[in-house]
Every structure is written in structure tokens, then in C-alpha cells.
């Protein structure tokens, strides 16, 4: 249960970060390849979508841990938890090869931690 709580806290923090990007905060060097200090409209939309995705991921992982209701069969939640784990594992690579040094050194360890935490939750 600790793993899913920590995972959700980190996702919440990332959602706040993405919201700041949507609002025009000059933090773009930490996201989306780091090419823009302030994100252009298209990347801001991507950040808004990320917030929704983080909420969905949190719900999936909470459901997998038995801490949230799931209106779908358990098998769907189990598969979804493994998809989330794979998503974060791929995210390690994507952040590690970012052109932005700030993104590489900040987001890679965060996503690696999310991958480990999601693996713990997925294993049940």
C-alpha cells in the first residue's frame, strides 16, 4: 500500500508541474525535450493531457492495490497496471536520451522511481 501512495503523491506533484507548464511557467527545459523555456500552445495542450493521464494512472494503480473501486473486471485492471509499468519503463529511456540536461537529470530518476513503484503495485 505504501508503494501506491508514494506513486500517487509523485503523480500529483507531476500534475502540478504540468499545470504550471500549461499556465506558462518558464519550466519547459524540464519537459518535452527541453527545447522551449515557455511551452508553445501545442505542448501546453500535451501537458494538459498529461494531467488527465496521471489521474487515470493513479486510479488504475489505486484499483490494482484495492484502494479504489473498479467498474471493470479485475483482469482489465491487472493488464492496465502492467501497461502503466511498461509506460514508465519506456519513460526512463525517453527521458534519459532527452537533449535537455535538466530533463535528463531531473525526470529520469523520477520516472525510474515511478517504474519501480508501479512494478510493485502491478505485482500485487
PENOR-V983219 format. One record per pair of residues at least 4 apart in sequence whose ideal C-beta (glycine too) atoms are under 8 Angstrom apart, sorted by the first residue. I is the first residue (numbers start at 1). J is the second residue. Records with the same first field share a line. If there is no record, write none. Layout:
BEGIN
I=J, J
END
This chain:
BEGIN
1=5, 65, 67
2=6
3=7, 65, 117, 120, 121
4=8, 61, 62, 64, 65, 67, 117, 121
5=9
6=10, 117
7=11, 58, 61, 114, 117, 118, 121
8=12, 58, 61, 62
9=13
10=14, 110, 113, 114, 117
11=15, 54, 55, 57, 58, 114
12=16, 54, 58
13=17
14=18, 50, 54, 110
15=19, 50, 51, 54, 55
16=20
17=21, 27, 30, 31
18=22, 31, 47, 48, 50, 51, 54
19=23, 47, 51
20=25, 27
21=25, 27, 28, 31, 39, 43, 44, 47
22=39, 44, 47, 48, 51
24=38, 39, 44
25=38
26=37, 38
27=31, 37
28=32, 34, 35, 36, 37, 38, 39, 43
29=34, 36, 37, 100, 102, 103
30=34, 100, 102, 103, 106, 107
31=39, 43, 47, 103, 107
32=36, 39, 43, 46, 47
33=98, 99, 100, 103
34=98, 99, 100, 101, 102, 103
35=99, 100
36=40, 43
39=43, 44, 47
40=44
41=45
42=46
43=47
44=48
45=49
46=50
47=51
48=52
49=53
50=54
51=55
52=56
53=57
54=58
55=59
56=60
57=61, 84, 87
58=62
59=63, 68
60=64, 77, 80, 81, 84
61=65, 81, 84, 118, 121
62=67, 68
63=67, 68, 69, 70, 77
64=77, 78, 80, 81, 121, 122, 124
65=121
70=74, 76, 77
72=76, 77
73=77
74=78
75=79
76=80
77=81
78=82, 122, 124
79=83
80=84
81=85, 118, 121, 122
82=86, 122
83=87
84=88, 118, 122
85=89, 115, 118, 119, 122
86=90
87=91
88=92, 111, 114, 115, 118
89=93, 115
90=94
91=95, 111, 114, 115
92=96, 108, 111, 112, 115
93=97
94=98
95=103, 104, 107, 108, 111
96=104, 108
97=104
98=103, 104, 107, 108
100=104
101=105
102=106
103=107, 108
104=108
105=109
106=110
107=111
108=112
109=113
110=114
111=115
112=116
113=117
114=118
115=119
116=120
117=121
118=122
119=123
END
